[in-house]
Amino acid sequence: MNNDYPLQITIAKEVELEGVGLHTGNKSKISFRPAPANTGIRFFRSSELLLLAYEKGYFADYGKLKEDAIEASLYKLKYSGCAVGFGEISDYISRNVKE
């Protein structure tokens, strides 16, 4: 996967949100706090997970069609509602998929 993005970033300061639960109507409160290095949760976009699977060989069974399979899978994500743009798909393919 392309390493153009930092692997670790955190928020600058604590943030709290309060509100009312959509379905329950219960009062809710959530706090986000900065995390120390090498802790916390890593969030991946669906498209990043797909590219990681490609890099780990999960598309190898497609043989000569594996590049087409990863591209088709990225478009499937897009048309299933994931926020991935046409330009982003082209960029992913040109930078990450080896022919």
Order of alpha helices (4+ residues) and beta strands (2+ residues): beta-beta-alpha-alpha-alpha
